[in-house]
Amino acid sequence: MRSVTLVLALVLLSPHAGAKSAPCVVPDGLDAERVTASLEPSKGLGEDLCVLVARPSDERPAELVIVALHGLFAGPEQWLTSAALIDRVDHLTARGELPPTAIVAPEGRAGYWTDWSDQEHPWGTWVARELIEQVLPRHGLPQGPDQLALIGLSMGGFGALSLGLRHPQTFGVIVALSPTDMELATQAQPKRKTYTDVFGSPVDKKRVRALNPRRLVSAGAGEGQLVLVAWGDREPKKFKSGAHRLKKALRKSGVKSEFREVAGGKHSFTKTWGRETVDWLLAGLGRHVALRKQNPP
């Protein structure tokens, strides 16, 4: 009996406990001829991870790829279902405001899209290197900063900013909806498991600061990129106050950026990340792409 208890305790303490992957299938309601679901190998993480890929609505090859990072306790389908991203991309593409666009939504579990302090869970490298350099070519999708946008919400917002700002040669546009400010988050809940998994126990405050988007911008990151940030004015401090601090840093550093604060917005799709916000971010992305075509770097 004691051995069974010990095994159970070890399982519960595992970094992946409670984060078991859902089946890797095309979500109900999406066109299975257009959207694919595949298990892709991650050498760094030592396992196969689910990636959903939505191709452009017509038969033209993709000229733009949106890499969409999900939030905590969600999966790769979040942007395609809850945010209705495919429908909104199709709408703007039909109006000529976006080029043929593919959406790539990887699995990230509760990894915060960051390489963990234990050096055994490279969730950041999974996106910035393995997904971009190996998975995209297998799907015949383009690479390069003028053709790649990294977007995310909540946990994914932090990941999009932290990864995107550190990889400007890969991502030309970064979009964050209600991104987590990790300094505020870990100050308020220093023992929360989702944070100690990533940053160690006790939390490595120096590493948190080094990866926090606001600090990256203040240190000079973001030059030549476009950063779009949206949040609700009724969200918790780690989102609302964090967004205000990030906005201040972006403006002070002169990084090209746009902002949207949703009146009455809470941390949800119904209040903050709905159709109007998704259309806002896609319109900003479309303007950036058009400008780059007119004035190539």
VENQUI-V601713 format. One record per pair of residues at least 12 apart in sequence whose ideal C-beta (glycine too) atoms are under 10 Angstrom apart, sorted by the first residue. I is the first residue (numbers start at 1). J is the second residue. D is the distance in whole Angstrom. If there is no record, write none. Layout:
i = <I,I>
j = <J,J>
d = <D,D>
//
This chain:
i = <13,14,15,15,15,15,15,15,15,15,15,15,15,15,16,16,16,16,16,16,16,17,17,17,18,18,18,18,19,19,19,19,19,19,19,19,20,21,21,21,21,21,21,21,21,21,22,22,22,22,22,23,23,24,24,24,24,24,24,24,24,24,24,24,24,24,25,25,25,25,26,26,26,26,26,27,27,27,27,27,27,27,28,28,29,29,29,29,30,30,30,30,30,30,31,31,31,31,33,34,34,34,34,34,34,35,35,35,35,35,35,35,35,35,36,36,36,36,36,36,37,37,37,37,37,37,37,38,38,38,38,38,38,38,39,39,40,40,40,40,40,40,40,40,40,40,41,41,41,42,42,42,42,42,42,42,42,42,42,42,42,43,43,43,43,43,43,44,44,44,44,44,44,44,44,44,44,45,45,45,45,45,45,45,45,45,46,46,46,47,48,49,49,49,49,49,49,49,49,49,49,50,50,50,50,50,50,50,51,51,51,51,51,51,51,51,51,51,51,52,52,52,52,52,52,52,52,52,52,52,52,52,53,53,53,53,53,53,53,53,53,53,53,53,53,54,54,54,54,54,54,54,54,54,54,54,54,54,55,55,55,55,55,55,55,55,56,56,56,56,56,56,56,56,56,57,57,57,57,57,57,57,57,57,58,58,58,58,59,60,60,60,61,61,61,61,61,62,62,62,62,62,62,62,62,62,62,62,62,63,63,63,63,63,63,63,63,63,63,64,64,64,64,64,64,64,64,64,64,64,64,64,64,64,64,64,64,64,65,65,65,65,65,65,65,65,65,65,65,65,65,65,65,66,66,66,66,66,66,66,66,66,66,66,66,66,66,66,66,66,66,67,67,67,67,67,67,67,67,67,67,67,67,67,67,67,67,67,67,67,67,67,67,67,68,68,68,68,68,68,68,68,68,68,68,68,68,68,68,69,69,69,69,69,69,69,69,69,69,69,69,69,69,69,69,69,69,69,69,69,70,70,70,70,70,70,70,70,70,70,70,70,70,70,71,71,71,71,71,71,71,71,71,71,71,71,71,71,71,72,72,72,72,72,72,72,72,72,72,72,72,73,73,73,73,73,74,74,74,74,74,74,74,75,75,75,75,75,76,76,76,76,76,77,77,78,78,78,78,78,78,78,79,79,79,79,79,79,79,79,79,79,80,80,81,81,82,82,82,82,82,82,83,83,83,83,83,83,83,83,83,83,84,84,84,84,85,85,85,85,85,85,85,86,86,87,87,88,88,88,88,88,88,89,89,89,89,89,89,89,91,91,91,91,92,92,92,92,92,92,93,93,95,96,96,97,97,97,97,97,97,97,97,98,98,98,98,98,98,99,99,99,99,99,101,101,101,101,101,101,102,102,102,102,102,102,103,103,104,104,104,104,104,104,104,104,105,105,106,106,106,106,106,106,107,107,108,108,108,108,108,108,108,108,109,109,109,110,110,110,110,110,110,111,111,111,111,111,111,111,111,111,112,112,112,112,112,112,112,112,112,112,112,112,112,112,112,113,113,113,113,113,113,113,113,113,113,113,113,113,113,113,114,114,114,114,114,114,114,114,114,114,114,114,114,115,115,115,115,115,116,116,116,116,116,116,117,117,117,117,117,117,117,117,117,117,118,118,118,118,121,121,123,123,123,124,124,124,124,124,124,124,125,127,127,127,127,127,127,127,127,127,128,128,128,128,128,128,128,128,129,129,132,132,132,132,132,132,133,136,143,144,144,144,144,145,145,145,145,145,145,145,145,145,145,145,145,146,146,146,146,146,146,146,146,147,147,147,147,147,148,148,148,148,148,148,149,149,149,149,149,149,149,149,149,149,149,149,149,149,150,150,150,150,150,150,150,150,150,150,150,150,151,151,151,151,151,151,151,151,151,151,151,151,152,152,152,152,152,152,152,152,153,153,153,153,153,153,153,153,153,153,153,153,154,154,154,154,154,154,154,154,154,154,154,155,155,155,155,155,155,155,156,156,156,156,156,156,157,157,157,157,157,157,157,157,157,157,157,157,157,157,157,157,157,158,158,158,158,158,158,158,158,158,158,158,158,158,159,159,159,159,159,160,160,160,160,160,160,160,160,160,160,161,161,161,161,161,161,161,161,161,161,161,161,161,161,161,161,161,162,162,162,162,162,162,162,162,162,162,162,162,163,163,164,164,164,164,164,164,164,165,165,165,165,165,165,165,165,165,165,165,165,165,165,166,166,166,166,166,167,167,168,168,168,168,168,169,171,171,172,172,172,172,172,172,172,172,173,173,173,173,173,173,173,173,173,173,173,174,174,174,174,174,174,174,174,174,175,175,175,175,175,175,175,175,175,175,175,175,176,176,176,176,176,176,176,176,176,177,177,177,177,177,177,177,177,177,177,177,177,177,177,177,177,178,178,178,178,178,178,178,178,178,178,178,178,178,178,178,178,178,178,178,179,179,179,179,179,179,179,179,179,179,179,180,180,180,180,180,180,180,180,181,181,181,181,181,181,181,181,181,181,181,181,181,181,182,182,182,182,182,182,182,182,182,182,182,182,182,182,182,183,183,183,183,183,183,183,183,183,183,184,184,184,184,184,184,184,184,184,184,185,185,185,185,185,185,185,185,186,186,186,186,186,186,186,186,186,186,187,187,187,187,187,188,188,188,189,189,190,190,190,191,195,198,199,212,212,212,213,213,213,213,213,213,213,214,214,214,214,214,214,214,214,214,215,215,215,216,216,216,217,217,217,217,217,217,217,217,217,217,217,217,218,218,218,218,218,218,218,219,219,220,220,221,221,221,222,222,222,222,222,222,222,223,223,223,223,224,224,224,225,225,225,225,226,226,226,226,226,226,226,226,226,226,226,227,227,227,227,227,227,227,227,227,228,228,228,228,228,228,228,228,228,228,228,228,229,229,229,229,229,229,229,229,229,229,229,229,230,230,230,230,230,230,230,230,230,230,230,230,230,230,230,231,231,231,231,231,231,231,231,231,231,231,231,231,232,232,232,232,232,232,232,232,232,232,232,232,232,233,233,233,233,233,233,233,234,234,234,234,234,234,234,234,235,235,235,235,235,235,235,235,236,236,238,239,239,239,239,240,240,240,243,243,243,244,244,246,247,247,256,257,258,258,258,258,258,258,259,260,260,260,260,260,260,262,262,262,262,265>
j = <193,197,109,110,111,116,118,120,121,193,194,196,197,198,45,47,109,110,111,121,197,110,193,197,73,109,110,193,73,107,108,109,110,111,194,197,109,39,47,48,49,50,75,76,107,109,50,75,76,77,107,37,50,37,38,39,40,48,49,50,51,52,75,76,77,107,37,50,52,77,52,53,54,77,80,52,75,76,77,78,80,81,77,81,77,80,81,84,52,54,77,80,81,86,54,55,57,86,55,53,54,55,56,57,86,52,53,54,55,77,80,86,103,105,51,52,53,54,55,139,50,51,52,53,76,77,105,50,51,52,53,135,138,139,51,107,53,106,107,126,130,131,134,135,138,139,130,134,135,106,107,122,123,125,126,127,129,130,131,134,135,122,125,126,129,130,134,115,120,121,122,123,124,125,126,129,130,109,111,120,121,122,123,125,126,130,120,121,122,107,107,76,106,107,108,109,123,126,130,131,135,75,76,77,105,106,107,108,67,76,104,105,106,107,131,135,136,138,139,68,75,76,77,78,79,80,81,103,104,105,106,107,65,76,102,103,104,105,106,135,136,138,139,140,141,66,68,79,80,85,86,89,90,101,102,103,104,105,86,100,101,102,103,139,140,141,89,90,93,98,99,100,101,102,103,86,87,89,90,91,93,94,100,101,90,93,94,100,100,93,99,100,100,102,140,141,142,99,100,101,102,103,104,136,139,140,141,142,147,98,99,100,101,102,142,146,147,289,293,89,93,98,99,100,101,102,103,141,142,146,147,148,149,172,173,285,286,289,101,102,103,104,132,136,139,141,142,143,144,147,148,149,150,79,85,89,98,101,102,103,104,105,148,149,150,151,173,175,281,282,285,79,102,103,104,105,106,127,128,131,132,135,136,141,148,149,150,151,152,160,163,164,170,171,80,83,85,103,104,105,106,149,150,151,152,153,156,160,175,105,106,108,112,113,127,150,151,152,153,154,155,156,157,158,159,160,163,164,175,176,82,83,105,106,107,108,109,113,152,153,154,155,156,159,108,110,152,153,154,155,156,157,158,159,177,178,180,267,273,108,109,110,111,112,153,154,155,156,158,180,194,109,110,154,155,194,108,109,110,153,154,155,156,105,106,107,108,109,104,105,106,107,108,105,107,105,152,153,154,156,269,273,103,104,105,151,152,153,156,177,273,278,103,105,105,269,153,268,269,270,273,274,151,153,177,269,273,274,275,277,278,281,269,274,275,278,101,103,105,151,278,281,282,101,103,275,278,275,278,279,281,282,283,101,102,103,278,282,285,286,275,278,279,282,278,279,282,283,285,286,282,286,286,286,290,279,282,283,285,286,287,289,290,282,283,285,286,289,290,147,286,289,290,293,147,149,282,285,286,289,136,139,140,141,142,147,149,151,127,131,132,135,136,139,141,148,151,156,123,126,127,130,131,135,123,126,123,124,126,127,152,155,156,159,121,123,155,123,155,193,194,197,198,123,124,126,127,155,159,194,197,198,124,155,156,158,159,162,180,182,185,194,195,197,198,199,211,126,127,128,150,152,155,156,157,158,159,160,161,162,163,198,127,155,158,159,162,163,182,197,198,199,207,208,211,128,163,198,207,211,196,197,198,199,200,207,196,197,198,199,200,201,203,204,207,208,197,198,199,200,197,198,159,163,198,159,162,163,166,167,198,211,163,150,152,159,160,163,164,167,170,171,150,159,163,164,166,167,170,171,167,170,144,148,150,167,170,171,170,148,170,169,170,171,172,164,167,168,169,170,171,172,173,224,225,292,297,172,173,288,289,292,293,296,297,171,172,173,289,292,164,167,170,171,172,173,164,171,172,173,174,175,226,228,281,282,284,285,288,289,163,164,165,167,170,171,172,173,174,175,176,225,164,171,173,174,175,176,177,228,278,281,282,285,164,174,175,176,177,178,179,180,175,176,177,178,179,180,230,267,269,272,273,277,176,177,178,179,180,235,238,239,267,268,273,178,179,180,182,185,194,198,175,176,177,178,179,180,174,175,176,177,178,179,180,181,213,229,230,231,239,242,243,246,273,176,178,179,180,181,182,185,211,212,213,238,239,242,176,179,180,211,213,173,174,175,176,177,179,213,227,228,229,174,175,176,179,180,181,211,212,213,214,216,217,221,222,227,229,246,174,176,179,180,182,210,211,212,213,215,216,221,211,213,176,213,216,221,222,225,227,211,213,214,215,216,217,219,220,221,222,223,225,227,255,210,211,213,216,221,221,225,221,222,223,224,225,224,225,226,224,225,226,285,288,289,292,297,225,226,227,228,256,281,284,285,288,289,292,213,222,225,226,227,228,229,255,257,226,227,228,229,230,258,278,280,281,282,284,285,213,227,228,229,230,231,243,246,281,228,229,230,231,232,239,243,260,262,267,269,272,273,277,278,281,229,230,231,232,235,236,238,239,240,242,243,262,265,266,267,268,272,273,277,212,213,214,229,230,231,238,239,242,243,246,194,195,212,213,236,238,239,242,208,212,213,214,237,238,239,240,241,242,243,244,245,246,195,198,199,203,205,207,208,209,211,212,213,214,215,238,242,205,208,209,211,212,214,215,238,242,245,212,214,236,237,238,239,240,241,242,245,203,208,212,236,237,238,239,242,198,199,202,203,204,205,208,209,212,238,203,205,208,237,238,236,237,238,203,238,202,203,205,203,208,211,211,242,245,246,227,229,242,245,246,249,250,242,243,244,245,246,247,248,249,250,245,246,249,246,249,253,245,246,247,248,249,250,251,252,253,254,255,257,245,246,248,249,250,252,253,249,253,253,255,249,253,255,249,250,253,254,255,256,257,253,254,255,256,255,256,297,255,256,257,288,255,256,257,258,284,285,287,288,289,291,292,246,247,250,255,256,257,258,259,284,256,257,258,259,260,280,281,282,283,284,285,288,242,243,244,246,247,250,257,258,259,260,261,281,243,258,259,260,261,262,265,272,273,276,277,278,280,281,284,243,244,246,247,259,260,261,262,265,267,272,273,277,260,261,262,263,264,265,266,267,268,271,272,273,277,261,262,263,264,265,266,272,262,263,264,265,266,267,271,272,261,262,265,266,267,268,271,272,266,267,267,265,266,267,272,261,265,267,259,260,261,259,261,259,259,261,288,284,280,281,283,284,287,288,280,272,276,277,280,281,284,274,276,277,280,277>
d = <9,10,9,8,9,8,8,8,6,9,10,10,5,9,10,9,7,8,9,9,9,10,9,10,9,9,8,9,9,10,10,4,5,8,10,10,9,9,9,9,7,6,8,10,6,7,8,6,9,8,9,9,8,5,7,5,9,8,8,4,8,8,9,8,10,8,5,9,9,9,7,10,9,9,9,8,9,9,4,10,6,5,10,9,10,9,7,10,8,8,8,6,7,7,8,10,9,8,9,9,6,6,9,7,8,6,7,5,8,10,7,8,9,9,8,7,5,8,8,8,6,8,5,8,8,9,10,7,6,8,7,8,9,8,8,9,10,8,9,9,8,8,8,5,8,10,8,8,9,9,9,8,9,9,5,10,10,5,9,9,9,9,9,9,10,7,9,8,9,8,4,9,9,5,6,8,7,10,9,9,7,6,7,9,6,9,9,10,10,10,9,9,6,4,8,8,10,7,9,9,9,7,6,9,9,8,4,10,10,7,7,7,5,7,7,6,10,10,9,9,9,5,6,10,9,6,10,8,7,4,8,9,9,10,7,7,5,8,10,8,9,10,5,10,8,9,9,9,6,8,5,8,10,9,6,4,8,8,10,9,9,5,9,8,9,9,8,9,7,9,9,4,6,6,9,8,10,8,5,10,6,8,8,9,9,8,9,7,9,10,8,4,7,9,7,9,8,8,5,6,4,9,10,10,9,8,6,6,8,9,4,5,7,9,7,9,7,8,9,9,9,7,5,7,5,7,10,10,8,9,6,8,7,10,9,8,9,6,7,5,8,6,9,7,9,5,6,8,10,6,5,7,10,8,7,7,10,6,7,5,7,9,8,5,8,6,9,8,10,9,8,10,10,8,5,8,7,7,10,7,8,10,9,10,7,7,5,7,9,8,9,9,10,8,8,8,7,6,7,5,8,9,8,5,7,9,8,9,9,8,7,6,10,6,7,7,7,3,8,9,8,3,8,9,5,5,8,10,10,9,9,10,7,8,8,6,9,9,7,7,9,8,5,9,9,10,8,5,4,5,5,8,10,9,9,8,9,9,9,9,9,6,10,8,10,6,4,8,10,8,7,9,7,10,9,9,9,10,10,9,8,8,8,9,10,6,9,8,9,4,6,5,8,7,10,8,10,8,10,8,9,10,7,10,5,8,9,8,8,10,10,9,7,6,10,10,9,10,5,10,8,9,10,8,9,7,6,8,9,9,6,10,9,9,7,7,10,6,8,9,6,10,8,9,6,9,9,7,5,6,9,6,10,5,9,7,9,6,10,10,10,10,8,9,10,7,5,7,9,6,9,9,9,9,9,10,8,7,9,4,8,9,8,6,9,7,5,7,9,9,8,6,9,9,10,9,9,9,9,9,9,8,9,6,9,10,10,9,10,7,9,7,7,8,7,9,10,10,10,7,6,9,5,8,10,9,6,10,8,7,9,8,7,7,9,8,10,9,8,9,5,7,9,3,8,8,10,9,8,9,8,7,8,6,9,6,6,9,8,8,10,7,8,8,5,9,9,8,6,9,10,7,7,7,10,7,3,7,10,7,6,10,10,10,8,7,7,8,9,10,6,8,9,10,6,9,10,9,10,9,10,6,5,8,8,10,9,9,7,6,4,9,9,6,6,10,8,9,10,7,8,8,8,10,8,7,8,6,8,9,10,9,9,8,10,7,9,6,10,9,10,10,9,10,5,9,8,5,6,9,9,9,10,7,10,9,6,9,9,8,8,9,8,10,8,10,9,7,6,6,6,4,8,8,8,9,9,5,9,9,8,5,9,8,8,10,8,10,9,10,9,9,6,5,6,8,9,7,7,4,7,7,9,9,9,10,10,6,8,9,6,4,10,8,8,4,9,7,5,7,9,10,9,10,8,8,4,7,8,8,10,7,9,8,9,9,7,6,7,10,7,10,9,8,4,6,8,10,9,9,9,9,6,10,9,7,5,7,6,10,10,8,7,10,9,10,9,6,10,10,8,10,10,8,8,10,8,9,9,8,4,5,6,3,7,10,9,8,9,9,8,10,9,10,10,7,10,5,4,8,6,9,9,8,7,10,10,9,9,8,9,10,10,10,5,6,5,9,7,9,9,10,10,6,9,5,6,9,10,10,9,4,9,8,9,9,9,7,8,8,10,10,9,10,8,10,5,7,6,10,7,10,9,10,9,9,10,9,9,7,8,10,6,10,10,4,7,9,10,4,6,10,7,8,9,10,8,10,7,7,10,10,7,8,7,6,6,10,7,10,8,6,7,10,7,9,8,9,7,5,8,7,10,9,8,6,6,8,10,9,8,6,7,5,7,9,10,9,9,8,5,8,8,10,10,10,5,9,8,7,8,8,7,5,8,9,8,8,9,9,8,5,7,9,9,10,9,10,10,10,7,5,7,9,8,9,7,5,7,6,9,9,5,8,9,7,9,8,9,6,9,6,7,10,10,7,10,7,9,8,9,7,7,7,7,10,10,9,10,10,6,7,7,10,7,8,7,8,5,7,9,7,3,8,9,7,7,8,8,8,9,10,10,5,9,7,5,9,10,10,8,8,8,6,6,10,5,8,8,9,8,9,9,10,9,6,4,9,10,6,5,8,10,9,10,9,9,4,9,8,9,7,10,5,9,7,6,10,10,9,9,9,9,10,9,9,7,7,9,9,7,5,9,8,8,9,9,9,9,9,9,9,9,10,6,8,9,7,10,10,5,5,9,8,5,9,10,10,8,10,9,10,10,7,10,10,4,6,10,8,5,10,6,9,10,10,10,5,10,8,7,10,9,7,10,10,8,8,9,7,6,9,4,8,8,8,8,7,9,9,8,8,7,7,9,9,8,5,7,8,7,8,9,5,10,9,9,9,10,6,6,7,4,8,9,10,10,7,5,8,8,8,5,10,10,5,8,9,10,6,10,6,7,8,7,8,5,8,9,9,8,9,7,4,7,7,9,7,8,10,5,9,7,7,10,4,8,9,9,8,8,6,7,7,9,7,10,9,10,7,5,8,7,2,5,7,8,6,4,9,9,5,7,6,7,6,9,9,9,9,6,6,5,9,8,9,10,9,7,6,5,9,9,7,9,7,10,10,10,6,9,8,9,9,8,10,8,9,9,9,5,9,8,10,8,9,10,5,9,10,10,9,9,6,5,8,9,9,8,7,10,9>
//
